[in-house]
């Protein structure tokens, strides 16, 4: 099973806040933080520039899927489709 499929099937949905987002040509990075089981996590994902990503701004709220067994691993729900 792929990492992304596992995250959508077994991940826990949590609200996150975008802390930084930047692009260089068609690639970039989005940094965010979230609270899971009373712990705050700061993480991010390398991304390709898409219409959805271009619409996100610092301090926007998004939903992430958190891997329960490794709480520091998460992906932004709306960036991926299964």
Phi, psi and omega in degrees: 000136182288157179306313184292319178298319178298318181296322180285327182276322186246350181288155180259130179283131182219147176281137179231163178238129178291126179258331178199148176211132180211159180225149169228110186059241184259006181239164180188196181212141174239126180250139182209165173227157182207162178248129177220124182052049176066014175245142178264132180240134174249120181209185180192175180224141169287139186221162169261144182293118178230170179301317180298313181295322180296337181275345180281145179227163175305138180077001173293148176263138178223165175260132176242154172260121182258135176283114185302324182281341177223084190298346178273000178259126180207159173225150178282120186307311188284358179271348185230149173233144180247000000 
